Amino acid sequence: MLEWMLMPYRRYADFSGRSRRKEYWMFTLFSVIVAAVLIGLMFAGSSGVDANGDPQLGALGYLAVGLLGLWVLGSLIPSIAVTVRRFHDQDKSGWFYLLSFIPYVGGIVVFVFMLLEGTRGPNRFGADPKDPNSTDVFS
């Protein structure tokens, strides 16, 4: 299971080919878990609020904020790449990713596309990642 979560990092800036739903959703789950832990550390490292209602962070809070920033920066390219490969799995152009920038509905549209099954068999972007006769996806 951890292999699927970390696969987009091994294919860091690979925008070609196809990715299964499992790869996309396990990567998303991993990202949510890491972000939740870091946000939890950030709250654990806070020492309440000041008179203006602004949070006061201690050393642990600042460390968590820094790690969260690094996490977001380090995960941005793999996140875009795995989403583009999911569009490729459905025989759609990776430029469909730009739909996510449409306010209010764009994220919902991309979410629905990420739920859809990919095309069976090879398409113009490569072999079917679910095909047991194709090469191993972990190689």
Backbone bond lengths (Angstrom), bond angles and torsions (degrees), N, CA, C in turn:
res aa  C-N    CA-C-N  psi(-1)  N-CA   C-N-CA  omega(-1)  CA-C   N-CA-C  phi
1 M - - - 1.434 - - 1.534 110.08 -
2 L 1.315 117.02 -40.63 1.453 120.70 179.45 1.527 110.87 -65.17
3 E 1.349 116.63 -28.97 1.468 119.78 177.22 1.523 110.23 -59.76
4 W 1.324 117.01 -42.38 1.460 121.16 -179.92 1.526 111.15 -68.03
5 M 1.319 116.85 -34.51 1.461 120.68 -179.43 1.525 111.76 -68.37
6 L 1.317 115.96 -35.20 1.462 120.79 -175.22 1.525 114.02 -96.44
7 M 1.329 117.73 -7.73 1.462 120.82 -177.17 1.538 112.68 -57.26
8 P 1.336 120.34 -41.85 1.470 118.10 178.35 1.530 113.45 -60.83
9 Y 1.332 118.21 -24.65 1.462 119.79 176.61 1.525 110.93 -76.04
10 R 1.318 117.62 -30.71 1.455 120.29 175.72 1.523 111.03 -72.72
11 R 1.324 115.46 -29.82 1.472 121.26 177.04 1.528 108.15 -103.75
12 Y 1.322 117.31 46.84 1.461 125.61 -164.85 1.526 114.37 -43.59
13 A 1.295 118.41 -59.55 1.463 121.30 -177.25 1.519 110.69 -118.97
14 D 1.328 117.04 34.13 1.460 122.82 -179.96 1.527 108.63 -90.18
15 F 1.321 116.33 103.25 1.458 121.38 -178.80 1.523 111.80 -96.16
16 S 1.325 117.09 4.12 1.457 120.42 -179.90 1.521 109.30 -103.59
17 G 1.312 115.32 161.08 1.448 120.48 179.04 1.521 112.14 88.72
18 R 1.323 113.91 -164.00 1.459 120.77 -174.34 1.520 109.77 -130.28
19 S 1.334 115.94 152.86 1.463 121.66 175.55 1.519 109.40 -131.84
20 R 1.301 115.01 140.96 1.465 120.70 178.02 1.521 111.11 -74.17
21 R 1.323 114.44 163.35 1.465 119.45 174.61 1.516 110.22 -60.04
22 K 1.323 116.49 -38.66 1.459 120.50 -178.44 1.520 111.08 -58.94
23 E 1.319 118.11 -43.18 1.467 121.17 179.11 1.519 110.37 -62.41
24 Y 1.323 116.84 -45.35 1.468 120.98 -178.81 1.523 111.16 -63.25
25 W 1.328 116.95 -49.82 1.466 119.82 -173.92 1.517 112.30 -74.00
26 M 1.327 119.11 -30.97 1.468 120.39 175.83 1.530 109.95 -70.14
27 F 1.336 117.34 -37.30 1.457 120.58 175.29 1.528 110.20 -64.28
28 T 1.323 116.51 -41.80 1.465 120.58 177.96 1.520 110.76 -63.29
29 L 1.324 117.70 -43.98 1.465 121.51 177.67 1.522 110.67 -60.46
30 F 1.327 117.43 -45.00 1.454 121.53 179.01 1.529 110.87 -60.46
31 S 1.332 116.35 -42.77 1.468 120.51 179.59 1.521 111.39 -63.88
32 V 1.326 116.90 -41.04 1.464 120.71 179.28 1.524 110.49 -65.83
33 I 1.317 117.67 -41.19 1.472 121.16 -179.54 1.532 109.94 -64.30
34 V 1.327 117.08 -47.20 1.463 119.86 -179.44 1.523 110.44 -63.00
35 A 1.332 117.57 -44.21 1.464 120.61 179.61 1.528 110.61 -63.31
36 A 1.324 118.00 -40.51 1.469 120.88 179.89 1.528 110.94 -64.05
37 V 1.324 116.64 -41.28 1.465 119.91 178.82 1.525 110.39 -64.47
38 L 1.320 116.95 -44.39 1.467 120.02 -179.37 1.526 111.80 -67.65
39 I 1.316 117.59 -37.76 1.467 120.10 176.35 1.522 110.23 -67.60
40 G 1.335 116.97 -37.76 1.459 120.32 175.00 1.517 111.66 -61.42
41 L 1.333 117.03 -42.44 1.461 120.93 176.21 1.524 111.44 -63.52
42 M 1.321 115.47 -36.27 1.454 119.68 179.07 1.533 110.09 -63.96
43 F 1.327 116.91 -44.51 1.462 119.86 177.75 1.529 111.58 -68.54
44 A 1.331 116.20 -36.45 1.463 119.25 178.01 1.527 110.87 -66.13
45 G 1.308 116.62 -29.64 1.453 121.01 -179.82 1.510 114.05 -87.53
46 S 1.327 116.88 3.03 1.472 118.50 178.17 1.522 109.16 -88.46
47 S 1.317 114.29 151.37 1.472 118.49 -179.55 1.522 110.41 -116.74
48 G 1.320 115.69 40.25 1.451 120.62 177.96 1.511 111.81 93.74
49 V 1.334 115.71 -156.62 1.458 121.90 -178.94 1.516 109.73 -125.41
50 D 1.322 115.21 155.09 1.464 118.60 177.58 1.532 110.03 -88.68
51 A 1.315 117.20 -170.59 1.467 121.76 -176.59 1.524 112.34 -64.08
52 N 1.324 117.89 -26.14 1.462 121.68 179.85 1.523 112.69 -86.66
53 G 1.309 117.79 -4.37 1.459 121.68 -178.38 1.514 113.52 87.76
54 D 1.327 117.35 7.78 1.457 121.13 177.87 1.522 109.80 -83.72
55 P 1.346 117.08 139.05 1.461 118.73 179.58 1.521 112.04 -67.90
56 Q 1.301 116.22 143.53 1.464 123.14 176.28 1.522 107.58 -105.96
57 L 1.320 115.91 117.20 1.453 119.95 -178.39 1.518 110.33 -99.12
58 G 1.323 114.28 140.01 1.455 120.19 173.27 1.518 108.80 -91.83
59 A 1.318 116.16 -167.84 1.465 121.52 -178.58 1.530 111.21 -61.20
60 L 1.343 117.03 -43.13 1.459 120.25 179.85 1.525 110.88 -64.75
61 G 1.313 116.79 -38.32 1.464 120.63 178.51 1.515 111.95 -63.30
62 Y 1.331 116.65 -44.94 1.463 120.26 178.33 1.523 111.65 -66.37
63 L 1.318 116.90 -37.00 1.462 120.55 176.20 1.520 110.21 -62.40
64 A 1.334 116.85 -43.96 1.466 121.07 -179.76 1.520 111.02 -65.13
65 V 1.333 117.23 -39.64 1.470 120.54 177.75 1.529 109.84 -63.17
66 G 1.316 117.57 -44.02 1.464 121.19 178.18 1.518 112.38 -62.72
67 L 1.342 116.36 -44.41 1.465 119.98 178.64 1.522 111.41 -65.32
68 L 1.333 116.76 -38.04 1.461 120.20 177.91 1.525 110.63 -64.26
69 G 1.326 116.92 -41.12 1.464 120.38 176.76 1.517 112.05 -62.40
70 L 1.336 116.65 -43.75 1.468 120.30 177.11 1.515 111.45 -63.81
71 W 1.332 116.00 -39.93 1.471 121.07 179.18 1.527 110.63 -60.84
72 V 1.335 116.04 -46.72 1.465 120.22 -179.31 1.525 110.33 -63.08
73 L 1.324 117.67 -45.69 1.460 120.58 179.51 1.531 111.87 -64.00
74 G 1.327 116.24 -40.36 1.464 120.00 -179.46 1.517 113.78 -73.23
75 S 1.318 117.35 -21.90 1.462 121.33 -177.23 1.521 113.28 -99.55
76 L 1.306 118.01 -6.03 1.459 120.73 -176.11 1.528 111.91 -63.53
77 I 1.314 118.07 -52.59 1.469 121.63 -178.12 1.527 111.48 -64.61
78 P 1.355 120.62 -47.15 1.461 118.65 177.53 1.524 112.98 -61.31
79 S 1.320 117.39 -34.03 1.456 120.71 178.94 1.524 111.24 -65.03
80 I 1.317 116.66 -45.26 1.462 119.97 177.56 1.524 110.24 -65.11
81 A 1.327 116.95 -42.26 1.465 121.13 -177.37 1.523 111.57 -63.86
82 V 1.325 118.32 -44.08 1.465 119.70 -178.58 1.528 110.32 -69.25
83 T 1.322 118.09 -31.68 1.459 120.57 176.30 1.523 110.64 -68.59
84 V 1.324 116.93 -41.81 1.466 120.59 176.82 1.524 110.26 -62.03
85 R 1.324 117.50 -42.84 1.469 120.24 178.80 1.523 111.69 -65.49
86 R 1.341 117.81 -32.08 1.475 120.14 174.69 1.523 110.37 -65.32
87 F 1.332 117.53 -40.32 1.464 119.47 175.28 1.524 110.23 -63.35
88 H 1.332 116.92 -39.37 1.464 120.08 177.09 1.522 110.91 -62.17
89 D 1.312 117.79 -35.90 1.464 121.14 179.54 1.529 110.86 -62.92
90 Q 1.313 116.76 -26.26 1.469 121.14 178.52 1.529 111.35 -96.04
91 D 1.332 116.85 12.48 1.463 124.55 -179.81 1.526 111.38 61.89
92 K 1.327 115.62 37.13 1.457 122.02 176.49 1.530 108.49 -116.26
93 S 1.306 115.45 154.49 1.455 120.44 178.41 1.522 110.29 -67.74
94 G 1.315 115.87 149.06 1.455 120.75 176.39 1.522 112.50 -66.79
95 W 1.323 116.63 -17.14 1.463 120.58 178.17 1.528 111.53 -66.48
96 F 1.325 118.27 -13.00 1.466 121.34 174.01 1.526 110.78 -61.03
97 Y 1.329 116.65 -18.82 1.469 120.24 177.12 1.529 110.95 -57.79
98 L 1.315 117.15 -30.11 1.463 121.23 -179.24 1.530 112.14 -63.68
99 L 1.324 117.66 -16.70 1.467 120.59 175.27 1.527 110.95 -59.21
100 S 1.315 117.06 -28.89 1.461 120.15 -177.00 1.526 112.26 -66.42
101 F 1.324 118.17 -14.38 1.458 121.36 179.63 1.533 113.23 -88.23
102 I 1.331 116.90 -3.71 1.463 119.95 176.41 1.526 107.43 -76.05
103 P 1.318 117.25 123.69 1.471 119.30 -177.40 1.529 112.11 -59.23
104 Y 1.314 114.98 142.32 1.467 125.97 174.36 1.525 114.11 70.58
105 V 1.321 119.35 -55.51 1.458 120.04 -173.44 1.522 114.00 -98.02
106 G 1.331 117.88 -19.89 1.457 120.75 -175.70 1.512 113.24 -60.82
107 G 1.323 116.65 -45.28 1.465 120.08 178.72 1.514 112.31 -63.43
108 I 1.316 116.49 -36.53 1.471 120.68 179.13 1.521 110.22 -67.76
109 V 1.327 116.77 -41.43 1.464 120.62 179.40 1.525 110.37 -62.79
110 V 1.328 117.51 -46.32 1.465 121.02 179.26 1.532 109.84 -64.14
111 F 1.332 117.63 -40.09 1.467 121.62 177.26 1.523 110.64 -57.42
112 V 1.322 117.11 -45.31 1.471 120.64 179.55 1.524 110.40 -63.67
113 F 1.341 117.08 -42.28 1.467 119.31 178.02 1.525 111.37 -61.84
114 M 1.318 118.13 -35.67 1.461 121.02 179.96 1.525 111.69 -69.81
115 L 1.316 117.52 -21.41 1.465 121.85 177.67 1.523 112.65 -81.46
116 L 1.330 117.36 -22.91 1.457 121.44 -175.44 1.523 111.90 -74.05
117 E 1.307 115.08 146.57 1.462 121.13 177.60 1.524 109.85 -72.42
118 G 1.309 116.30 149.16 1.459 121.14 178.30 1.512 111.27 -77.17
119 T 1.320 115.61 170.53 1.458 120.18 178.78 1.528 109.11 -70.36
120 R 1.301 115.42 143.35 1.471 120.33 178.63 1.523 108.87 -81.54
121 G 1.312 114.91 141.60 1.450 119.84 -179.84 1.515 111.39 78.47
122 P 1.314 115.92 178.75 1.464 119.09 -178.71 1.525 111.34 -68.98
123 N 1.317 115.50 148.89 1.457 120.73 172.04 1.524 107.51 -131.17
124 R 1.320 117.56 -169.65 1.469 120.15 -174.53 1.522 113.12 -67.48
125 F 1.342 117.70 -10.59 1.464 120.82 -179.09 1.518 112.99 -102.65
126 G 1.320 118.04 -2.23 1.451 119.89 176.24 1.512 112.98 139.37
127 A 1.333 114.04 -172.47 1.464 121.01 -179.16 1.516 110.83 -73.55
128 D 1.312 115.72 158.57 1.459 122.62 178.34 1.529 109.13 -67.33
129 P 1.339 118.94 121.94 1.466 119.31 -179.40 1.526 113.16 -68.73
130 K 1.326 118.32 -14.79 1.463 121.12 177.95 1.526 112.32 -90.79
131 D 1.322 117.08 -7.77 1.457 121.22 -177.30 1.524 110.04 -70.18
132 P 1.347 117.47 118.48 1.471 118.80 -178.55 1.524 113.58 -67.86
133 N 1.328 117.82 -17.09 1.471 121.03 -178.46 1.522 112.11 -88.51
134 S 1.335 117.64 -8.89 1.463 119.49 179.63 1.520 109.51 -82.72
135 T 1.302 117.12 178.80 1.461 121.56 -179.28 1.516 110.82 -65.66
136 D 1.299 115.93 158.97 1.467 121.61 -179.27 1.522 110.68 -68.04
137 V 1.330 117.11 132.13 1.462 120.59 -176.98 1.516 111.84 -72.07
138 F 1.318 119.25 -18.85 1.458 121.62 -177.97 1.516 112.57 -91.53
139 S 1.329 117.65 2.79 1.476 118.31 -178.79 1.493 111.76 -88.79
